[in-house]
Amino acid sequence: MNRRIDEAVAVRAYQLWEQAGMPKGRDEEFWQLAEQELRNEDKSSPLRTPDTL
């Protein structure tokens, strides 16, 4: 992944982790959830083109 995407995933994963009460040992779970959310969000973007996939 590129740096911009990693930063966006990190920010979203942190938000999700905070909302869940900051549980210990579940960082991978929140990272994957954030990645999935951002992928789904990107698919619905009107600016999405084959070059930005």
C-alpha positions in Angstrom: 0.0 0.0 0.0 1.1 3.5 -0.5 1.8 5.8 2.4 -1.4 7.9 2.0 -3.6 4.9 2.2 -1.7 3.5 5.2 -2.2 6.8 7.0 -5.9 6.8 6.2 -6.2 3.2 7.4 -4.3 4.0 10.6 -6.5 7.0 11.4 -9.7 5.0 10.8 -8.5 2.0 12.8 -7.7 4.2 15.7 -11.2 5.7 15.6 -12.7 2.3 15.5 -10.5 1.1 18.4 -11.5 4.1 20.5 -15.2 3.6 19.8 -14.9 0.0 20.9 -13.4 1.0 24.3 -9.7 0.6 23.4 -9.5 -3.1 23.9 -6.0 -4.6 24.1 -4.6 -7.1 21.6 -7.1 -6.4 18.8 -5.0 -4.0 16.6 -5.0 -6.4 13.6 -8.8 -6.7 13.8 -9.3 -2.9 13.7 -6.7 -2.5 11.0 -8.5 -5.0 8.7 -11.9 -3.4 9.5 -10.6 0.0 8.6 -9.1 -1.3 5.3 -12.4 -2.9 4.4 -14.4 0.3 5.2 -12.0 2.4 3.1 -12.1 -0.1 0.2 -15.9 0.0 0.3 -16.0 3.8 0.5 -13.6 4.0 -2.5 -15.9 1.7 -4.6 -18.8 4.1 -4.3 -16.7 7.2 -5.1 -17.7 9.0 -8.3 -14.1 9.8 -8.8 -13.1 6.2 -9.0 -11.4 5.3 -12.3 -9.4 2.3 -13.5 -6.2 4.4 -12.8 -7.2 4.8 -9.1 -8.0 1.2 -8.4 
